[in-house]
Amino acid sequence: MSPFIDGAQRMASKNIGERVVIHKMHTALLPTPRMVLVQVDVGNASDIEIKSVSILPSWDKFFTDSTLIDQVELSGINATPAQVKRVVGWLTHTQGEANMHISRIHFRDVTIQLNTSKLPEFNAELMLNHLGQVEHAMLTLNGQETTATLVSQGEQYKVTVQAKRFTLPLGAPVLVQSLKAEGLADQQSLTLDHIQGNLYGGSIDGTVTMNWSNDWSAIGKLNIHDAGLDGLAPNFVDIQAKGDLTTTIDFATVSSDIEQILDRPTLKAKFTIKQGELNWIDIVRAIQVAKKNMAINGLTNFDQLSGQLTLKNGRYSYDQLLLKSGNMRASGAFTIQEDQQLKGNIRVNLSTPTRQVKSTLQLTGSSSHPQTK
């Protein structure tokens, strides 16, 4: 089939608007007759590599003035986010080619390579109308029960996402036991205005909007109810914690690099933790000893802990803290700077059968080694 490679390269280059190099070419009869292009390089620098491209044409019109293709399958693509935008551009360019019509496009074993990591491998199936526009699309993650479907609604697409045992691919590796989300997308943004799911024995709901018209950005609101801290907390901190967390989180983030979009978010959260323990500061031991520069690491059990967290520019501010534990009450506020230095105070009121103890702990040290001042 090598004599046909030049013609196939010219046709492919014309229809996607980029230089195409095909290394090998043959036909296959099973499971359906098709033309197979092996090791296809795209771009002036051949920077997009595709292991194979299978074409199921209308054979009586292939390589004629009017080419009808039932299905194109591209397998084995490893691309950067910038290269993915170019692949999307191929679809737009094909729409301008009046003599080419493709009904379906399948992407198999696609990996998006980031600077230091990669997104989960996925497959995608696109159904095109007579104008070459995407009418319906489905994306599935390989090895995971996760699917996303897009259905054309004029200039936008209705989006439905369903997942089971899905680990977030960016940021903290939070495991979501089940998730269903619905919303709308266009070429520059995605809004999921109905999110419901379960994680770490609790539930989550909320809304998220992402935009990539310039930088990558996200803004949203999440509500978490009765999630187990023993499973959730290790994804974010080295401190051991237990209890049932209920919180409302408003967040926003922006980054020029999608891999870093969750590295420096801004958020505000109100939270309540019930029937828990925190292996960070032993409050009772700290007020009993009351020595300066003493390490106060240890375990504090509580019936309820509530407060407000503000995160901005890498600085964590905990305010309006209130802890209830049997005959002890504690309140206060503290901050953890970007360099993990700790500063704040805790006011403690401890009632015993013989007396009432009041004390104020001045906090210093670091987040991993808190001390009294």
Order of alpha helices (4+ residues) and beta strands (2+ residues): alpha-beta-beta-beta-beta-alpha-beta-beta-beta-beta-beta-beta-beta-beta-beta-alpha-beta-beta-alpha-beta-beta-beta-beta-beta-beta
